Amino acid sequence: MFFVLAISGVAAISAAFYFFKTSKEMPKTWYEWKTELRFQYIGMVGLFEDYLYRHRNKVVLYKQPEKVVVITGGNRGIGLRIIEKLLECEMTVIMGVRDPKSAEKSVGEFVDLKNSKGKLVIEKLDVGSLASVREFGKKIQQNYEKLDILINNAGIMFAPYKLTEDGFESHMAINYLGHFLLTHMLLNQLKKGGSEGKNSRIINVSSVVNLIGRINYSDINMKKYYYPATGYNQSKLAQILFTRHLNKTLEEEGSPVQVHAVHPGVVDTDLFNNTSTTHIPIFKKILFKTPEEGSRSVVFAAIDLSIENDGGTYLSNCTRGPMHPDAKDFEKCKKFFDFSCDLVKLNNFGDGRV
Ligand SMILES: NC(=O)c1ccc[n+]([C@@H]2O[C@H](COP(=O)([O-])OP(=O)(O)OC[C@H]3O[C@@H](n4cnc5c(N)ncnc54)[C@H](OP(=O)(O)O)[C@@H]3O)[C@@H](O)[C@H]2O)c1
């Protein structure tokens, strides 16, 4: 334990050193420093928990050839290793990716696609574009009568300020709103895929930083003021509030679908490309989870039988983790859900129509 704490301390100091010297997004105001420090602190807590609970970070794979799963992203990072596991379970896996050609090659590096009993289907999707989500969603609606699992995985972190073609701040658009719309479009198929005692599942790949997120209702797209960590944290809290409200609604109406949010761990992927950690790769190699380890909690949430009928949870290292206080207040979750419906102009969430 001492060894890990010592390494963490040294790494934090080294990270700070490089941060001072090299960061592209140097904090300028007290607010930015505070945000940065809170982010670093929560990251350290995440690293510590990943070490402490590493024995829990396990998932048992079993054959489920009848299941159909949709995942966003997955051509690299954690998603790629999620797909590897789902194909090992012999599922049909539909990937929604920006570049379908390279995606098949990426998966092929981990899975013998010719001999795999799982089936890989690759479709084009830019989750940051509502038009692209609509097109992708319609294709899935037309081709699959039922679905068993939806994994909202694609994401970005610490991107420079950008509004998408729909006018949304890019973290909010890609990490949350595109997935919100996709879930609306596929919910009918997911309801058909589930049955009593065998719920279908929706997994929102969120993050431990939800704990320090805040929804800025008066300036959701951060037009007046933007700091990348604030954008990321907001989008990750958004996923949790959505998870909580949707799961409650589905439970109340008796629909056989459960919803989970997952923190995959602090994982060595390209997600950190806009952060100072890229300057000290050894820090990531030693302390972060590998993408394979990061994929376990997500697959656990998607298939583990021990959590059947136990939706609405936030999972980390294959066990329940602490959520943002707002996520425990269903009125706040509903307020945000209604706000999201207004943002993407949905009158009847879940009816699949756009
Ligand atoms: N790594 C961590 O420590 C960590 C911690 C907590 C949560 N997470 C969450 O885990 C998820 C996966 O992250 P990762 O670490 O695997 O990151 P990554 O290696 O950077 O992979 C991100 C994935 O998202 C896809 N993506 C990004 N923008 C997209 C868009 N507009 N449309 C479609 N796909 C898009 C990427 O596809 P392209 O190749 O087309 O860009 C890629 O497949 C994210 O939601 C992230 O927030 C990660």
The ligand as an SDF file (V2000), in Angstrom:
LIG
                    3D

 48 52  0  0  0  0  0  0  0  0999 V2000
   -9.8710    6.2850  -20.0410 N   0  0  0  0  0  0  0  0  0  0  0  0
  -10.3320    6.5790  -18.8460 C   0  0  0  0  0  0  0  0  0  0  0  0
   -9.5820    6.6800  -17.8410 O   0  0  0  0  0  0  0  0  0  0  0  0
  -11.7930    6.8110  -18.6220 C   0  0  0  0  0  0  0  0  0  0  0  0
  -12.2270    7.1120  -17.3200 C   0  0  0  0  0  0  0  0  0  0  0  0
  -13.5790    7.3400  -17.0990 C   0  0  0  0  0  0  0  0  0  0  0  0
  -14.4660    7.2680  -18.1480 C   0  0  0  0  0  0  0  0  0  0  0  0
  -14.0200    6.9870  -19.4050 N   0  0  0  0  0  0  0  0  0  0  0  0
  -15.0170    6.9430  -20.4990 C   0  0  0  0  0  0  0  0  0  0  0  0
  -14.8490    5.7700  -21.2540 O   0  0  0  0  0  0  0  0  0  0  0  0
  -15.3320    5.9910  -22.5910 C   0  0  0  0  0  0  0  0  0  0  0  0
  -14.3150    5.4580  -23.5940 C   0  0  0  0  0  0  0  0  0  0  0  0
  -13.1210    6.2220  -23.4430 O   0  0  0  0  0  0  0  0  0  0  0  0
  -11.6820    5.6630  -23.8120 P   0  0  0  0  0  0  0  0  0  0  0  0
  -10.8430    5.8470  -22.6240 O   0  0  0  0  0  0  0  0  0  0  0  0
  -11.7680    4.3380  -24.4620 O   0  0  0  0  0  0  0  0  0  0  0  0
  -11.2510    6.7840  -24.8560 O   0  0  0  0  0  0  0  0  0  0  0  0
  -10.5620    6.6960  -26.3140 P   0  0  0  0  0  0  0  0  0  0  0  0
   -9.5410    5.6410  -26.3400 O   0  0  0  0  0  0  0  0  0  0  0  0
  -10.1800    8.0960  -26.6280 O   0  0  0  0  0  0  0  0  0  0  0  0
  -11.7720    6.2190  -27.2340 O   0  0  0  0  0  0  0  0  0  0  0  0
  -12.8530    7.0760  -27.4610 C   0  0  0  0  0  0  0  0  0  0  0  0
  -13.8180    6.3780  -28.4010 C   0  0  0  0  0  0  0  0  0  0  0  0
  -14.9150    7.2610  -28.6100 O   0  0  0  0  0  0  0  0  0  0  0  0
  -15.0800    7.4240  -30.0100 C   0  0  0  0  0  0  0  0  0  0  0  0
  -15.6350    8.7210  -30.3550 N   0  0  0  0  0  0  0  0  0  0  0  0
  -15.2180    9.9470  -29.9630 C   0  0  0  0  0  0  0  0  0  0  0  0
  -15.9620   10.8900  -30.5310 N   0  0  0  0  0  0  0  0  0  0  0  0
  -16.8770   10.2540  -31.3060 C   0  0  0  0  0  0  0  0  0  0  0  0
  -17.9250   10.6720  -32.1460 C   0  0  0  0  0  0  0  0  0  0  0  0
  -18.2000   11.9760  -32.3420 N   0  0  0  0  0  0  0  0  0  0  0  0
  -18.6820    9.7390  -32.7720 N   0  0  0  0  0  0  0  0  0  0  0  0
  -18.4080    8.4300  -32.6060 C   0  0  0  0  0  0  0  0  0  0  0  0
  -17.4170    7.9710  -31.8400 N   0  0  0  0  0  0  0  0  0  0  0  0
  -16.6680    8.8700  -31.1920 C   0  0  0  0  0  0  0  0  0  0  0  0
  -13.6850    7.2650  -30.5780 C   0  0  0  0  0  0  0  0  0  0  0  0
  -13.7690    7.0280  -31.9680 O   0  0  0  0  0  0  0  0  0  0  0  0
  -12.7940    7.8190  -33.0340 P   0  0  0  0  0  0  0  0  0  0  0  0
  -11.6280    6.9200  -33.2330 O   0  0  0  0  0  0  0  0  0  0  0  0
  -13.6370    7.9810  -34.2430 O   0  0  0  0  0  0  0  0  0  0  0  0
  -12.4170    9.1310  -32.4000 O   0  0  0  0  0  0  0  0  0  0  0  0
  -13.1920    6.0880  -29.7580 C   0  0  0  0  0  0  0  0  0  0  0  0
  -13.7050    4.8800  -30.2280 O   0  0  0  0  0  0  0  0  0  0  0  0
  -15.5710    7.4950  -22.7010 C   0  0  0  0  0  0  0  0  0  0  0  0
  -16.9540    7.7460  -22.5650 O   0  0  0  0  0  0  0  0  0  0  0  0
  -14.8340    8.0690  -21.5070 C   0  0  0  0  0  0  0  0  0  0  0  0
  -15.3780    9.2800  -21.0500 O   0  0  0  0  0  0  0  0  0  0  0  0
  -12.7040    6.7410  -19.6610 C   0  0  0  0  0  0  0  0  0  0  0  0
  1  2  1  0
  2  3  2  0
  2  4  1  0
  4  5  1  0
  4 48  2  0
  5  6  2  0
  6  7  1  0
  7  8  2  0
  8  9  1  0
  8 48  1  0
  9 10  1  0
  9 46  1  0
 10 11  1  0
 11 12  1  0
 11 44  1  0
 12 13  1  0
 13 14  1  0
 14 15  2  0
 14 16  1  0
 14 17  1  0
 17 18  1  0
 18 19  2  0
 18 20  1  0
 18 21  1  0
 21 22  1  0
 22 23  1  0
 23 24  1  0
 23 42  1  0
 24 25  1  0
 25 26  1  0
 25 36  1  0
 26 27  1  0
 26 35  1  0
 27 28  2  0
 28 29  1  0
 29 30  1  0
 29 35  2  0
 30 31  1  0
 30 32  2  0
 32 33  1  0
 33 34  2  0
 34 35  1  0
 36 37  1  0
 36 42  1  0
 37 38  1  0
 38 39  2  0
 38 40  1  0
 38 41  1  0
 42 43  1  0
 44 45  1  0
 44 46  1  0
 46 47  1  0
M  CHG  2   8   1  16  -1
M  END
$$$$
